[in-house]
Amino acid sequence: MEFTVQQIAEVLGGTVEGDATLRISSLAKIEEARAGSLTFLSNSKYEPFLYETGASAVIVGQALELKHAITPALIRVENPYTAFSQLLEFYAQATRTGKRGVEQPSFMGESSEIGAGHYRGAFSYIGDNCKLGENVLVFPHAYIGDRVTIGAGSVIHAGAKIYPDTVIGQFCVVKAGAVVGSDGFGFAPQPDGSYKAIPQIGNVVLEDYVSIGANATIDCATLGSTRIGRGSKIDNLVQLAHNVEIGQHTVIASQTGIAGSAKIGDYCVLAGQVGMAGHVMLANKTTVTAQSGIGKNVKQEGTFLQGSTAFDFKQNQRAQIVFRRLPELEQRVASLEKAKNATEKP
């Protein structure tokens, strides 16, 4: 696998100082790196190695001030350690499979293109007018519809279905059996009590570093896009309805269902079997515990929710204590009523 320094900087959201056309083919420690290697500097104790490393490029912080001239190109990012770990994640995924080339039978339609270092497994299907970047892996029996775009380094696992017009960013993973871009659940009630399908003509957009779990389903938008933000992770068997918007670095656990046009902020956590009503909004950094139901907007950042319908975590805990004592409280009320009735008798 080879990428230019510029391509890596774009994936990481960084900027390049130096030669952006240098080719990177390996990752290494800063003290051991050689030409063609990419490394990072996050600990100031290792800064002396920056001026003597053989690396072609080094990921560094935005605030780092150089004390001497350097040979490698620099990729400046907010957090070098986090950025390098993102690259390690993809590298581990790609090298673990070891798959490259084209197996037969497989199909790629007219005017479609795929970058170098790719893999197309047996019985995979790629439609017309698709654009797949470098090092994209498409495993057996995967389906990719017409006009789909997939960024460099993304992996489409066996049996995944990517519907037409879907846009998938760089270094994304779509696991086995997932369906991305199927029609949203849109039906208009008719006077006779029947339902008429509403055409769903939007698409799905997965930003960079998104992971979609096995057998998850993500519906296309009625209009516009169903969107999952950079770095967000969707577990197995999650349902995201049409026009749902997920922020950056949000995680959603298995069997959660999000209804149409709901909006979830950045850095949120939704545990297993959470249900969320349509057109509801969750503020950034909201945490929702397992089997909770969300039926109204959550505007306060950092809110911790539990229950169905969910409400404030601490209030819910106190309510659960009272709930467990209801049989005892019922007996006490009955005893008090009996005593009161006894004293009121003539």
C-alpha positions as CSV (number, residue, x, y, z in Angstrom):
1,M,0.0,0.0,0.0
2,E,1.3,3.5,-0.9
3,F,-0.2,6.9,-0.2
4,T,1.1,10.4,-0.8
5,V,1.8,12.6,2.2
6,Q,-1.0,14.9,0.9
7,Q,-3.5,12.0,0.8
8,I,-2.7,11.1,4.4
9,A,-3.0,14.8,5.5
10,E,-6.4,15.0,4.0
11,V,-7.6,11.9,5.8
12,L,-6.3,13.2,9.1
13,G,-7.6,16.8,8.5
14,G,-4.0,18.1,8.7
15,T,-1.8,20.4,6.8
16,V,1.5,19.6,5.0
17,E,4.8,21.4,5.4
18,G,7.3,20.2,2.9
19,D,7.0,17.8,-0.1
20,A,3.4,16.6,-0.2
21,T,4.0,14.3,-3.1
22,L,6.3,11.9,-1.2
23,R,5.1,8.3,-1.1
24,I,4.5,6.5,2.2
25,S,4.5,2.7,2.3
26,S,5.0,1.9,6.0
27,L,4.6,3.1,9.6
28,A,7.5,3.2,12.1
29,K,8.8,4.5,15.4
30,I,10.4,7.9,15.0
31,E,13.9,6.6,16.1
32,E,13.7,3.6,13.6
33,A,12.0,5.2,10.6
34,R,13.5,5.0,7.1
35,A,12.7,6.5,3.7
36,G,9.1,5.7,2.8
37,S,8.0,5.6,6.4
38,L,5.5,7.7,8.3
39,T,6.0,8.3,12.0
40,F,4.6,10.7,14.7
41,L,5.9,12.9,17.5
42,S,3.6,13.5,20.5
43,N,6.1,13.3,23.5
44,S,8.6,16.1,23.8
45,K,11.2,13.7,25.1
46,Y,11.4,12.3,21.5
47,E,11.8,15.6,19.8
48,P,15.6,15.2,19.2
49,F,14.8,12.3,16.9
50,L,12.8,14.6,14.7
51,Y,16.0,16.2,13.5
52,E,17.7,13.0,12.7
53,T,14.9,10.6,11.6
54,G,15.1,8.9,8.2
55,A,11.3,9.1,7.9
56,S,9.7,10.7,4.8
57,A,7.0,12.3,6.9
58,V,6.2,13.0,10.5
59,I,2.9,13.7,12.1
60,V,3.3,16.6,14.6
61,G,1.2,19.0,16.7
62,Q,0.0,22.3,15.4
63,A,1.9,24.2,18.1
64,L,5.3,22.5,17.6
65,E,8.1,25.0,16.9
66,L,11.1,23.7,15.0
67,K,14.5,24.3,16.6
68,H,16.6,23.1,13.6
69,A,16.2,22.3,10.0
70,I,14.5,18.9,9.1
71,T,14.4,16.6,6.2
72,P,11.0,14.9,6.4
73,A,7.7,16.5,5.4
74,L,5.5,17.4,8.4
75,I,1.8,16.7,8.7
76,R,0.4,19.1,11.4
77,V,-2.7,18.0,13.3
78,E,-4.4,18.8,16.6
79,N,-3.4,15.5,18.3
80,P,-0.6,13.5,16.7
81,Y,-1.1,10.4,18.9
82,T,-4.8,10.2,18.0
83,A,-4.1,10.8,14.3
84,F,-1.4,8.1,14.2
85,S,-3.7,5.6,16.0
86,Q,-6.3,6.2,13.2
87,L,-3.8,5.1,10.6
88,L,-2.8,2.1,12.7
89,E,-6.4,1.1,12.8
90,F,-6.7,1.0,9.0
91,Y,-3.3,-0.6,8.5
92,A,-4.2,-3.4,10.9
93,Q,-7.5,-4.0,9.0
94,A,-5.9,-4.0,5.6
95,T,-2.9,-6.1,6.4
96,R,-4.9,-8.7,8.3
97,T,-6.8,-9.6,5.2
98,G,-3.8,-9.7,2.9
99,K,-6.1,-9.6,-0.1
100,R,-5.2,-7.8,-3.4
101,G,-6.2,-8.3,-7.0
102,V,-9.3,-9.5,-8.7
103,E,-10.9,-12.9,-8.3
104,Q,-13.3,-14.3,-10.9
105,P,-16.1,-14.2,-11.5
106,S,-16.6,-10.6,-10.5
107,F,-18.2,-7.6,-12.2
108,M,-17.5,-3.9,-12.6
109,G,-19.8,-1.8,-14.8
110,E,-19.2,0.8,-17.4
111,S,-17.3,4.0,-16.6
112,S,-16.5,2.7,-13.1
113,E,-12.9,3.0,-11.8
114,I,-11.0,1.7,-8.8
115,G,-7.6,2.8,-7.5
116,A,-4.3,0.9,-7.2
117,G,-3.9,-1.8,-4.5
118,H,-7.5,-2.8,-4.5
119,Y,-9.2,-6.2,-4.0
120,R,-12.4,-7.4,-5.7
121,G,-13.5,-10.8,-4.3
122,A,-15.3,-13.5,-6.3
123,F,-19.0,-12.8,-7.1
124,S,-18.7,-9.1,-6.1
125,Y,-20.6,-6.6,-8.1
126,I,-19.8,-3.0,-8.8
127,G,-22.3,-1.0,-10.9
128,D,-21.9,1.8,-13.5
129,N,-20.2,5.1,-12.9
130,C,-18.7,4.2,-9.6
131,K,-15.5,5.7,-8.2
132,L,-13.4,3.6,-5.7
133,G,-10.2,4.9,-4.3
134,E,-6.8,3.3,-3.7
135,N,-6.6,0.2,-1.5
136,V,-10.3,-0.3,-1.4
137,L,-11.2,-3.9,-0.5
138,V,-14.5,-5.4,-1.8
139,F,-15.1,-8.9,-0.4
140,P,-17.0,-11.8,-2.1
141,H,-20.8,-11.3,-2.7
142,A,-20.6,-7.6,-1.9
143,Y,-23.0,-5.4,-4.0
144,I,-22.1,-1.8,-4.9
145,G,-24.8,0.0,-6.9
146,D,-24.5,2.6,-9.6
147,R,-22.8,6.0,-9.0
148,V,-21.4,4.9,-5.6
149,T,-18.2,6.7,-4.3
150,I,-15.9,5.0,-1.9
151,G,-12.8,6.7,-0.5
152,A,-9.3,5.3,-0.2
153,G,-8.6,2.5,2.2
154,S,-12.3,1.6,2.9
155,V,-13.4,-2.0,3.3
156,I,-16.7,-3.5,2.1
157,H,-17.1,-7.0,3.7
158,A,-18.7,-10.1,2.3
159,G,-22.4,-9.8,1.5
160,A,-22.7,-6.1,2.3
161,K,-25.1,-4.1,0.1
162,I,-24.3,-0.5,-0.9
163,Y,-27.3,1.0,-2.8
164,P,-26.9,3.5,-5.7
165,D,-25.6,7.1,-5.0
166,T,-24.1,6.2,-1.6
167,V,-21.0,8.2,-0.7
168,I,-18.5,6.5,1.6
169,G,-15.4,8.3,2.9
170,Q,-11.9,7.2,3.4
171,F,-10.9,4.4,5.8
172,C,-14.5,3.3,6.4
173,V,-15.6,-0.3,7.2
174,V,-18.9,-1.8,6.2
175,K,-19.2,-5.2,7.8
176,A,-20.8,-8.4,6.5
177,G,-24.5,-8.2,5.7
178,A,-24.9,-4.5,6.3
179,V,-27.3,-2.6,4.0
180,V,-26.5,1.0,3.3
181,G,-28.9,3.2,1.3
182,S,-32.1,1.1,1.1
183,D,-35.4,2.9,0.8
184,G,-36.6,4.7,3.9
185,F,-39.9,3.7,5.6
186,G,-42.0,6.3,4.0
187,F,-45.7,5.7,3.4
188,A,-48.6,8.2,3.1
189,P,-52.0,7.2,4.6
190,Q,-54.8,7.2,2.0
191,P,-58.5,8.0,2.6
192,D,-59.4,4.4,2.2
193,G,-57.0,3.4,5.0
194,S,-54.3,2.0,2.7
195,Y,-50.8,3.4,2.4
196,K,-49.0,4.7,-0.6
197,A,-45.2,4.5,-0.9
198,I,-43.3,7.9,-0.9
199,P,-40.3,7.7,-3.3
200,Q,-37.1,8.0,-1.4
201,I,-34.7,9.8,-3.8
202,G,-31.9,10.9,-1.4
203,N,-28.8,9.0,-0.4
204,V,-26.5,8.0,2.5
205,V,-23.2,9.7,3.3
206,L,-20.6,8.1,5.5
207,E,-17.8,10.4,6.4
208,D,-14.2,9.2,7.0
209,Y,-13.4,6.5,9.5
210,V,-17.0,5.4,10.0
211,S,-17.6,1.8,10.9
212,I,-20.9,0.0,10.1
213,G,-21.6,-3.3,12.0
214,A,-22.8,-6.6,10.6
215,N,-26.4,-6.6,9.5
216,A,-27.0,-3.0,10.3
217,T,-29.4,-1.1,8.1
218,I,-29.1,2.6,7.1
219,D,-32.0,4.0,5.0
220,C,-31.5,6.6,2.3
221,A,-33.0,10.0,2.7
222,T,-36.4,11.0,1.3
223,L,-34.6,14.2,0.1
224,G,-31.0,15.1,0.8
225,S,-28.8,12.7,2.8
226,T,-28.9,10.4,5.7
227,R,-25.5,11.3,7.2
228,I,-23.0,9.6,9.7
229,G,-20.2,11.9,10.9
230,R,-16.5,11.3,10.9
231,G,-15.2,8.6,13.2
232,S,-18.7,7.4,14.4
233,K,-19.1,3.6,15.0
234,I,-22.4,1.8,14.4
235,D,-22.8,-1.7,16.0
236,N,-24.4,-4.8,14.5
237,L,-28.2,-4.8,14.0
238,V,-28.7,-1.1,14.3
239,Q,-31.4,0.6,12.3
240,L,-31.0,4.2,11.2
241,A,-34.1,5.6,9.3
242,H,-34.3,8.1,6.5
243,N,-32.7,11.5,7.0
244,V,-31.1,10.6,10.3
245,E,-28.0,12.7,11.1
246,I,-25.3,11.3,13.4
247,G,-22.5,13.6,14.5
248,Q,-18.8,12.9,14.8
249,H,-17.3,10.2,17.0
250,T,-20.6,9.0,18.2
251,V,-21.1,5.3,19.1
252,I,-24.4,3.3,18.8
253,A,-24.7,-0.2,20.3
254,S,-26.6,-3.2,18.9
255,Q,-30.3,-3.3,18.3
256,T,-30.8,0.4,18.7
257,G,-33.4,2.0,16.4
258,I,-33.4,5.6,15.3
259,A,-36.5,6.9,13.6
260,G,-36.6,9.3,10.7
261,S,-35.1,12.8,10.7
262,A,-33.7,12.3,14.2
263,K,-30.4,14.2,14.9
264,I,-27.7,13.0,17.2
265,G,-24.8,15.2,18.2
266,D,-21.0,14.7,18.4
267,Y,-19.4,12.3,21.0
268,C,-22.7,10.7,22.0
269,V,-23.1,7.2,23.4
270,L,-26.2,5.1,22.8
271,A,-26.2,1.7,24.5
272,G,-28.0,-1.4,23.3
273,Q,-31.7,-1.4,22.4
274,V,-32.2,2.3,22.7
275,G,-35.2,3.6,20.8
276,M,-35.4,7.2,19.6
277,A,-38.4,8.9,18.1
278,G,-38.4,10.7,14.8
279,H,-37.5,14.4,14.5
280,V,-35.9,14.4,18.0
281,M,-32.5,16.0,18.7
282,L,-29.7,14.9,21.1
283,A,-27.1,17.4,22.2
284,N,-23.4,16.7,22.0
285,K,-21.9,14.2,24.5
286,T,-25.3,12.8,25.5
287,T,-25.2,9.3,27.0
288,V,-28.2,7.0,26.9
289,T,-28.2,3.7,28.8
290,A,-29.6,0.4,27.5
291,Q,-33.3,-0.1,26.6
292,S,-34.0,3.6,27.1
293,G,-36.6,5.4,25.0
294,I,-36.0,9.0,23.8
295,G,-39.2,10.9,22.9
296,K,-38.2,14.5,23.2
297,N,-35.3,16.8,22.5
298,V,-32.3,16.8,24.8
299,K,-30.7,20.3,24.6
300,Q,-28.2,20.2,27.5
301,E,-24.7,19.0,26.5
302,G,-23.4,16.0,28.5
303,T,-26.8,14.8,29.6
304,F,-27.0,11.2,31.0
305,L,-30.3,9.5,30.4
306,Q,-32.0,6.3,31.5
307,G,-35.4,4.8,31.3
308,S,-38.4,4.5,29.0
309,T,-39.3,7.2,28.4
310,A,-35.9,8.3,29.4
311,F,-35.4,11.1,31.9
312,D,-32.5,12.4,34.1
313,F,-30.3,9.5,35.3
314,K,-30.2,10.4,39.0
315,Q,-34.0,11.0,39.1
316,N,-34.5,7.7,37.4
317,Q,-32.4,5.9,39.9
318,R,-34.4,7.3,42.8
319,A,-37.6,6.4,41.0
320,Q,-36.4,2.8,40.6
321,I,-35.8,2.6,44.3
322,V,-39.4,3.7,45.0
323,F,-40.7,1.3,42.3
324,R,-39.0,-1.7,44.0
325,R,-40.7,-0.7,47.3
326,L,-44.2,-0.4,45.9
327,P,-45.5,-3.7,47.4
328,E,-44.3,-2.7,50.8
329,L,-45.7,0.8,50.4
330,E,-49.1,-0.6,49.3
331,Q,-49.3,-2.7,52.5
332,R,-48.5,0.3,54.6
333,V,-51.2,2.4,53.0
334,A,-53.7,-0.5,53.4
335,S,-52.7,-0.7,57.1
336,L,-53.1,3.0,57.6
337,E,-56.5,3.0,55.9
338,K,-57.6,0.1,58.1
339,A,-56.5,1.9,61.2
340,K,-58.2,5.1,60.2
341,N,-61.5,3.3,59.4
342,A,-61.3,1.6,62.8
343,T,-61.0,4.9,64.7
344,E,-63.8,6.5,62.8
345,K,-66.4,3.8,63.7
346,P,-69.0,5.0,66.2
